[in-house]
Amino acid sequence: GGESTVSLLSGAVLQFNYDDKQKVQFENKIEWKLGFISAPSDTVHQYKTSEDLLRLSSKFGYKAITNWYYTISAEFKTQFFTNYQENEHIKQAAFLAPFSINFGLGMKYELEKQFTDKHKKIKFSTNLAPISYTYMYTTQEIDYSRHGFKKNEETGEFNNKLSQIGSTIRADLAFDFNRNVSWQSRLYFFTTYGDHTIGEFENTLVLAISRFFSTRIYFHL
């Protein structure tokens, strides 16, 4: 089974960080991922998006003790293009449909280690926010249940906004094994302690061929 496809994946990460090495950290990141894949089995759409993400995140930290910071974090997330259900005209997602904003209060742990080999190093950070608030809203009519929107029991229609209180865990790992091989990992987990949980787990193994070319192996859940 299976079918031949053509795919294109692009991405960019921009970071603007401030760290006075004493008390204050201020981290800002813009992430963009966009991928398309041909869809031979889809009789309605010739191509569909395989990756579509726009994420803006900020985090302010004030040092508590060694490697630990009190933090206030915020994240905005949406996608660029309209994505349809296979062989249907049903919208699954579109620009700002939906978008989500998350705020959290918690603590961050950070570790950086340089090994004897100057090309071998590890950087790890995790932000634990036991008090977290997520607001989700859609500007267009989409497949509401796919994103967790609730149905109004009186009218039988879905609400186009959703507020949730829970806790959030974010973790990032960058491990350079040597000059040519590195591993990047990201974990995101949000739970309301009830009926809603969101998890993202991304891993990328980078094998450098030259200064400008590399092979990347992805494992994203």
Phi and psi restraints in degrees (value plus and minus 20) as a CYANA .aco file:
   2 GLY   PHI      86.9   126.9
   2 GLY   PSI     155.3   195.3
   3 GLU   PHI    -172.4  -132.4
   3 GLU   PSI     132.9   172.9
   4 SER   PHI     -99.1   -59.1
   4 SER   PSI     116.1   156.1
   5 THR   PHI    -156.6  -116.6
   5 THR   PSI     143.2   183.2
   6 VAL   PHI    -139.8   -99.8
   6 VAL   PSI     112.0   152.0
   7 SER   PHI    -153.2  -113.2
   7 SER   PSI     134.2   174.2
   8 LEU   PHI    -157.9  -117.9
   8 LEU   PSI     109.8   149.8
   9 LEU   PHI    -148.9  -108.9
   9 LEU   PSI     110.2   150.2
  10 SER   PHI    -151.8  -111.8
  10 SER   PSI     136.9   176.9
  11 GLY   PHI    -185.8  -145.8
  11 GLY   PSI     138.5   178.5
  12 ALA   PHI    -173.0  -133.0
  12 ALA   PSI     126.8   166.8
  13 VAL   PHI    -151.8  -111.8
  13 VAL   PSI     102.9   142.9
  14 LEU   PHI    -135.6   -95.6
  14 LEU   PSI     112.0   152.0
  15 GLN   PHI    -148.0  -108.0
  15 GLN   PSI     118.6   158.6
  16 PHE   PHI    -150.9  -110.9
  16 PHE   PSI      84.6   124.6
  17 ASN   PHI    -143.0  -103.0
  17 ASN   PSI     128.0   168.0
  18 TYR   PHI    -148.3  -108.3
  18 TYR   PSI     112.6   152.6
  19 ASP   PHI    -167.7  -127.7
  19 ASP   PSI      94.3   134.3
  20 ASP   PHI    -106.3   -66.3
  20 ASP   PSI     -15.4    24.6
  21 LYS   PHI      44.8    84.8
  21 LYS   PSI     -15.1    24.9
  22 GLN   PHI    -140.0  -100.0
  22 GLN   PSI     -84.6   -44.6
  23 LYS   PHI    -146.9  -106.9
  23 LYS   PSI     -58.5   -18.5
  24 VAL   PHI    -130.2   -90.2
  24 VAL   PSI     116.6   156.6
  25 GLN   PHI    -148.5  -108.5
  25 GLN   PSI     119.6   159.6
  26 PHE   PHI    -158.8  -118.8
  26 PHE   PSI      90.7   130.7
  27 GLU   PHI    -135.2   -95.2
  27 GLU   PSI     114.0   154.0
  28 ASN   PHI    -153.8  -113.8
  28 ASN   PSI     116.1   156.1
  29 LYS   PHI    -161.7  -121.7
  29 LYS   PSI     117.3   157.3
  30 ILE   PHI    -138.6   -98.6
  30 ILE   PSI     104.0   144.0
  31 GLU   PHI    -140.3  -100.3
  31 GLU   PSI     119.0   159.0
  32 TRP   PHI    -156.2  -116.2
  32 TRP   PSI     107.1   147.1
  33 LYS   PHI    -153.5  -113.5
  33 LYS   PSI     111.2   151.2
  34 LEU   PHI    -165.7  -125.7
  34 LEU   PSI     102.9   142.9
  35 GLY   PHI    -159.6  -119.6
  35 GLY   PSI     124.1   164.1
  36 PHE   PHI    -145.2  -105.2
  36 PHE   PSI     129.7   169.7
  37 ILE   PHI    -161.3  -121.3
  37 ILE   PSI     119.3   159.3
  38 SER   PHI     -89.0   -49.0
  38 SER   PSI     131.0   171.0
  39 ALA   PHI    -149.1  -109.1
  39 ALA   PSI      58.2    98.2
  40 PRO   PHI     -80.3   -40.3
  40 PRO   PSI     -52.1   -12.1
  41 SER   PHI    -103.8   -63.8
  41 SER   PSI     -27.6    12.4
  42 ASP   PHI    -111.8   -71.8
  42 ASP   PSI      93.3   133.3
  43 THR   PHI    -100.5   -60.5
  43 THR   PSI     -29.1    10.9
  44 VAL   PHI    -124.0   -84.0
  44 VAL   PSI     -57.4   -17.4
  45 HIS   PHI    -141.2  -101.2
  45 HIS   PSI     112.8   152.8
  46 GLN   PHI     -96.4   -56.4
  46 GLN   PSI     -56.9   -16.9
  47 TYR   PHI    -150.6  -110.6
  47 TYR   PSI     137.7   177.7
  48 LYS   PHI    -163.2  -123.2
  48 LYS   PSI     141.7   181.7
  49 THR   PHI    -102.1   -62.1
  49 THR   PSI     114.6   154.6
  50 SER   PHI    -121.1   -81.1
  50 SER   PSI     -49.4    -9.4
  51 GLU   PHI    -158.3  -118.3
  51 GLU   PSI     113.3   153.3
  52 ASP   PHI    -176.1  -136.1
  52 ASP   PSI      84.8   124.8
  53 LEU   PHI    -170.2  -130.2
  53 LEU   PSI     113.6   153.6
  54 LEU   PHI    -148.1  -108.1
  54 LEU   PSI      97.5   137.5
  55 ARG   PHI    -152.5  -112.5
  55 ARG   PSI     107.3   147.3
  56 LEU   PHI    -138.5   -98.5
  56 LEU   PSI     107.5   147.5
  57 SER   PHI    -156.4  -116.4
  57 SER   PSI     125.2   165.2
  58 SER   PHI    -156.7  -116.7
  58 SER   PSI     128.0   168.0
  59 LYS   PHI    -168.4  -128.4
  59 LYS   PSI     106.1   146.1
  60 PHE   PHI    -130.2   -90.2
  60 PHE   PSI     108.6   148.6
  61 GLY   PHI    -147.0  -107.0
  61 GLY   PSI     121.2   161.2
  62 TYR   PHI    -143.8  -103.8
  62 TYR   PSI     105.2   145.2
  63 LYS   PHI     -82.7   -42.7
  63 LYS   PSI     111.9   151.9
  64 ALA   PHI    -119.8   -79.8
  64 ALA   PSI     -85.9   -45.9
  65 ILE   PHI    -157.6  -117.6
  65 ILE   PSI    -194.2  -154.2
  66 THR   PHI     -72.0   -32.0
  66 THR   PSI     102.8   142.8
  67 ASN   PHI      48.7    88.7
  67 ASN   PSI     -17.5    22.5
  68 TRP   PHI    -138.7   -98.7
  68 TRP   PSI     119.2   159.2
  69 TYR   PHI    -153.5  -113.5
  69 TYR   PSI     121.5   161.5
  70 TYR   PHI     -95.0   -55.0
  70 TYR   PSI     117.1   157.1
  71 THR   PHI    -153.6  -113.6
  71 THR   PSI     129.1   169.1
  72 ILE   PHI    -142.0  -102.0
  72 ILE   PSI     103.0   143.0
  73 SER   PHI    -145.5  -105.5
  73 SER   PSI     133.2   173.2
  74 ALA   PHI    -165.7  -125.7
  74 ALA   PSI     126.2   166.2
  75 GLU   PHI    -166.4  -126.4
  75 GLU   PSI     115.2   155.2
  76 PHE   PHI    -138.2   -98.2
  76 PHE   PSI     115.0   155.0
  77 LYS   PHI    -163.3  -123.3
  77 LYS   PSI     115.9   155.9
  78 THR   PHI    -176.4  -136.4
  78 THR   PSI    -184.9  -144.9
  79 GLN   PHI    -154.3  -114.3
  79 GLN   PSI     148.5   188.5
  80 PHE   PHI    -111.8   -71.8
  80 PHE   PSI     -69.3   -29.3
  81 PHE   PHI    -128.5   -88.5
  81 PHE   PSI     141.3   181.3
  82 THR   PHI     -98.7   -58.7
  82 THR   PSI     111.7   151.7
  83 ASN   PHI    -137.1   -97.1
  83 ASN   PSI     110.5   150.5
  84 TYR   PHI    -131.0   -91.0
  84 TYR   PSI     134.2   174.2
  85 GLN   PHI     -87.7   -47.7
  85 GLN   PSI     122.0   162.0
  86 GLU   PHI     -79.0   -39.0
  86 GLU   PSI     112.7   152.7
  87 ASN   PHI      42.8    82.8
  87 ASN   PSI      -0.3    39.7
  88 GLU   PHI    -159.1  -119.1
  88 GLU   PSI     145.7   185.7
  89 HIS   PHI    -121.6   -81.6
  89 HIS   PSI      -3.1    36.9
  90 ILE   PHI     -98.5   -58.5
  90 ILE   PSI     102.7   142.7
  91 LYS   PHI     -93.6   -53.6
  91 LYS   PSI     108.1   148.1
  92 GLN   PHI    -114.4   -74.4
  92 GLN   PSI     -53.4   -13.4
  93 ALA   PHI    -184.7  -144.7
  93 ALA   PSI     139.5   179.5
  94 ALA   PHI    -175.9  -135.9
  94 ALA   PSI    -199.8  -159.8
  95 PHE   PHI     -82.9   -42.9
  95 PHE   PSI     104.0   144.0
  96 LEU   PHI      42.1    82.1
  96 LEU   PSI      -0.8    39.2
  97 ALA   PHI    -157.7  -117.7
  97 ALA   PSI      65.7   105.7
  98 PRO   PHI    -116.0   -76.0
  98 PRO   PSI     156.7   196.7
  99 PHE   PHI    -148.7  -108.7
  99 PHE   PSI     134.7   174.7
 100 SER   PHI    -153.8  -113.8
 100 SER   PSI     127.0   167.0
 101 ILE   PHI    -147.4  -107.4
 101 ILE   PSI     109.6   149.6
 102 ASN   PHI    -143.6  -103.6
 102 ASN   PSI     113.5   153.5
 103 PHE   PHI    -142.2  -102.2
 103 PHE   PSI     122.8   162.8
 104 GLY   PHI    -167.6  -127.6
 104 GLY   PSI     127.8   167.8
 105 LEU   PHI    -138.3   -98.3
 105 LEU   PSI     110.5   150.5
 106 GLY   PHI    -195.9  -155.9
 106 GLY   PSI    -167.0  -127.0
 107 MET   PHI    -156.6  -116.6
 107 MET   PSI     131.1   171.1
 108 LYS   PHI    -141.0  -101.0
 108 LYS   PSI     117.6   157.6
 109 TYR   PHI    -132.3   -92.3
 109 TYR   PSI     114.9   154.9
 110 GLU   PHI    -153.4  -113.4
 110 GLU   PSI     116.4   156.4
 111 LEU   PHI    -158.1  -118.1
 111 LEU   PSI     111.0   151.0
 112 GLU   PHI    -150.2  -110.2
 112 GLU   PSI     111.8   151.8
 113 LYS   PHI    -157.8  -117.8
 113 LYS   PSI     110.1   150.1
 114 GLN   PHI    -126.2   -86.2
 114 GLN   PSI     103.5   143.5
 115 PHE   PHI    -104.5   -64.5
 115 PHE   PSI     156.1   196.1
 116 THR   PHI     -78.2   -38.2
 116 THR   PSI     -63.1   -23.1
 117 ASP   PHI     -90.0   -50.0
 117 ASP   PSI     100.2   140.2
 118 LYS   PHI     -83.8   -43.8
 118 LYS   PSI     -38.6     1.4
 119 HIS   PHI    -112.2   -72.2
 119 HIS   PSI     -23.5    16.5
 120 LYS   PHI    -127.2   -87.2
 120 LYS   PSI      98.3   138.3
 121 LYS   PHI    -175.6  -135.6
 121 LYS   PSI     140.0   180.0
 122 ILE   PHI    -155.3  -115.3
 122 ILE   PSI     120.6   160.6
 123 LYS   PHI    -154.2  -114.2
 123 LYS   PSI     104.5   144.5
 124 PHE   PHI    -154.3  -114.3
 124 PHE   PSI     119.0   159.0
 125 SER   PHI    -167.5  -127.5
 125 SER   PSI     124.1   164.1
 126 THR   PHI    -159.4  -119.4
 126 THR   PSI     117.4   157.4
 127 ASN   PHI    -136.7   -96.7
 127 ASN   PSI      98.5   138.5
 128 LEU   PHI    -126.2   -86.2
 128 LEU   PSI      96.6   136.6
 129 ALA   PHI    -140.2  -100.2
 129 ALA   PSI      71.1   111.1
 130 PRO   PHI     -88.4   -48.4
 130 PRO   PSI     -38.8     1.2
 131 ILE   PHI    -133.4   -93.4
 131 ILE   PSI      88.8   128.8
 132 SER   PHI    -160.4  -120.4
 132 SER   PSI     120.3   160.3
 133 TYR   PHI    -148.0  -108.0
 133 TYR   PSI     109.8   149.8
 134 THR   PHI    -142.3  -102.3
 134 THR   PSI     109.8   149.8
 135 TYR   PHI    -137.5   -97.5
 135 TYR   PSI     107.7   147.7
 136 MET   PHI    -144.0  -104.0
 136 MET   PSI     118.6   158.6
 137 TYR   PHI    -166.7  -126.7
 137 TYR   PSI     127.1   167.1
 138 THR   PHI    -143.3  -103.3
 138 THR   PSI     115.6   155.6
 139 THR   PHI    -111.3   -71.3
 139 THR   PSI     -27.2    12.8
 140 GLN   PHI    -153.8  -113.8
 140 GLN   PSI     144.7   184.7
 141 GLU   PHI    -100.5   -60.5
 141 GLU   PSI     102.4   142.4
 142 ILE   PHI    -154.6  -114.6
 142 ILE   PSI    -193.4  -153.4
 143 ASP   PHI     -96.6   -56.6
 143 ASP   PSI      69.6   109.6
 144 TYR   PHI     -80.9   -40.9
 144 TYR   PSI     -63.6   -23.6
 145 SER   PHI     -83.6   -43.6
 145 SER   PSI     -48.3    -8.3
 146 ARG   PHI     -80.6   -40.6
 146 ARG   PSI     -50.5   -10.5
 147 HIS   PHI    -123.8   -83.8
 147 HIS   PSI     -19.3    20.7
 148 GLY   PHI      72.7   112.7
 148 GLY   PSI     -10.0    30.0
 149 PHE   PHI     -85.8   -45.8
 149 PHE   PSI     128.8   168.8
 150 LYS   PHI    -114.5   -74.5
 150 LYS   PSI     128.4   168.4
 151 LYS   PHI    -113.3   -73.3
 151 LYS   PSI     116.0   156.0
 152 ASN   PHI     -94.4   -54.4
 152 ASN   PSI      97.4   137.4
 153 GLU   PHI     -87.1   -47.1
 153 GLU   PSI     -47.3    -7.3
 154 GLU   PHI     -96.3   -56.3
 154 GLU   PSI     -64.1   -24.1
 155 THR   PHI    -115.6   -75.6
 155 THR   PSI     -40.0     0.0
 156 GLY   PHI      58.4    98.4
 156 GLY   PSI     -13.3    26.7
 157 GLU   PHI    -125.7   -85.7
 157 GLU   PSI     134.6   174.6
 158 PHE   PHI    -100.5   -60.5
 158 PHE   PSI     122.5   162.5
 159 ASN   PHI     -96.7   -56.7
 159 ASN   PSI     122.5   162.5
 160 ASN   PHI    -113.3   -73.3
 160 ASN   PSI      -7.4    32.6
 161 LYS   PHI    -161.9  -121.9
 161 LYS   PSI     135.5   175.5
 162 LEU   PHI    -169.8  -129.8
 162 LEU   PSI     109.1   149.1
 163 SER   PHI    -135.1   -95.1
 163 SER   PSI     115.1   155.1
 164 GLN   PHI    -160.5  -120.5
 164 GLN   PSI     117.5   157.5
 165 ILE   PHI    -135.9   -95.9
 165 ILE   PSI     112.6   152.6
 166 GLY   PHI    -189.0  -149.0
 166 GLY   PSI    -159.0  -119.0
 167 SER   PHI    -157.8  -117.8
 167 SER   PSI     133.3   173.3
 168 THR   PHI    -150.8  -110.8
 168 THR   PSI     120.1   160.1
 169 ILE   PHI    -143.8  -103.8
 169 ILE   PSI     109.6   149.6
 170 ARG   PHI    -146.9  -106.9
 170 ARG   PSI     115.9   155.9
 171 ALA   PHI    -161.3  -121.3
 171 ALA   PSI     118.9   158.9
 172 ASP   PHI    -151.6  -111.6
 172 ASP   PSI     117.2   157.2
 173 LEU   PHI    -154.3  -114.3
 173 LEU   PSI     112.9   152.9
 174 ALA   PHI    -150.6  -110.6
 174 ALA   PSI      98.1   138.1
 175 PHE   PHI    -145.5  -105.5
 175 PHE   PSI      92.7   132.7
 176 ASP   PHI    -113.0   -73.0
 176 ASP   PSI      89.3   129.3
 177 PHE   PHI     -92.8   -52.8
 177 PHE   PSI     -59.8   -19.8
 178 ASN   PHI    -180.0  -140.0
 178 ASN   PSI    -183.7  -143.7
 179 ARG   PHI     -83.7   -43.7
 179 ARG   PSI     -49.3    -9.3
 180 ASN   PHI    -131.5   -91.5
 180 ASN   PSI     -33.3     6.7
 181 VAL   PHI    -144.9  -104.9
 181 VAL   PSI     109.2   149.2
 182 SER   PHI    -165.1  -125.1
 182 SER   PSI     138.6   178.6
 183 TRP   PHI    -149.9  -109.9
 183 TRP   PSI     109.7   149.7
 184 GLN   PHI    -140.4  -100.4
 184 GLN   PSI     114.0   154.0
 185 SER   PHI    -159.4  -119.4
 185 SER   PSI     124.6   164.6
 186 ARG   PHI    -161.3  -121.3
 186 ARG   PSI     114.5   154.5
 187 LEU   PHI    -146.8  -106.8
 187 LEU   PSI     112.7   152.7
 188 TYR   PHI    -152.0  -112.0
 188 TYR   PSI     112.0   152.0
 189 PHE   PHI    -164.2  -124.2
 189 PHE   PSI     105.6   145.6
 190 PHE   PHI    -149.9  -109.9
 190 PHE   PSI     113.8   153.8
 191 THR   PHI    -159.7  -119.7
 191 THR   PSI     125.7   165.7
 192 THR   PHI    -116.9   -76.9
 192 THR   PSI     -13.6    26.4
 193 TYR   PHI      43.3    83.3
 193 TYR   PSI      -3.8    36.2
 194 GLY   PHI    -159.3  -119.3
 194 GLY   PSI    -129.6   -89.6
 195 ASP   PHI    -119.1   -79.1
 195 ASP   PSI     -15.0    25.0
 196 HIS   PHI    -157.6  -117.6
 196 HIS   PSI     108.5   148.5
 197 THR   PHI    -161.7  -121.7
 197 THR   PSI     116.1   156.1
 198 ILE   PHI    -145.0  -105.0
 198 ILE   PSI     112.0   152.0
 199 GLY   PHI    -154.9  -114.9
 199 GLY   PSI     119.2   159.2
 200 GLU   PHI    -154.2  -114.2
 200 GLU   PSI     112.2   152.2
 201 PHE   PHI    -157.1  -117.1
 201 PHE   PSI      91.6   131.6
 202 GLU   PHI    -136.8   -96.8
 202 GLU   PSI     114.9   154.9
 203 ASN   PHI    -155.7  -115.7
 203 ASN   PSI     115.8   155.8
 204 THR   PHI    -156.6  -116.6
 204 THR   PSI     102.6   142.6
 205 LEU   PHI    -120.6   -80.6
 205 LEU   PSI     101.8   141.8
 206 VAL   PHI    -129.1   -89.1
 206 VAL   PSI     102.2   142.2
 207 LEU   PHI    -135.5   -95.5
 207 LEU   PSI      84.0   124.0
 208 ALA   PHI     -95.1   -55.1
 208 ALA   PSI     113.6   153.6
 209 ILE   PHI    -118.6   -78.6
 209 ILE   PSI     -60.1   -20.1
 210 SER   PHI    -172.8  -132.8
 210 SER   PSI    -188.6  -148.6
 211 ARG   PHI     -84.8   -44.8
 211 ARG   PSI     -47.5    -7.5
 212 PHE   PHI    -133.6   -93.6
 212 PHE   PSI     -32.0     8.0
 213 PHE   PHI    -147.8  -107.8
 213 PHE   PSI     123.9   163.9
 214 SER   PHI    -173.7  -133.7
 214 SER   PSI     137.1   177.1
 215 THR   PHI    -119.2   -79.2
 215 THR   PSI     113.1   153.1
 216 ARG   PHI    -142.7  -102.7
 216 ARG   PSI     111.1   151.1
 217 ILE   PHI    -133.3   -93.3
 217 ILE   PSI     100.0   140.0
 218 TYR   PHI    -124.5   -84.5
 218 TYR   PSI     123.7   163.7
 219 PHE   PHI    -161.2  -121.2
 219 PHE   PSI      80.3   120.3
 220 HIS   PHI    -139.9   -99.9
 220 HIS   PSI     110.2   150.2
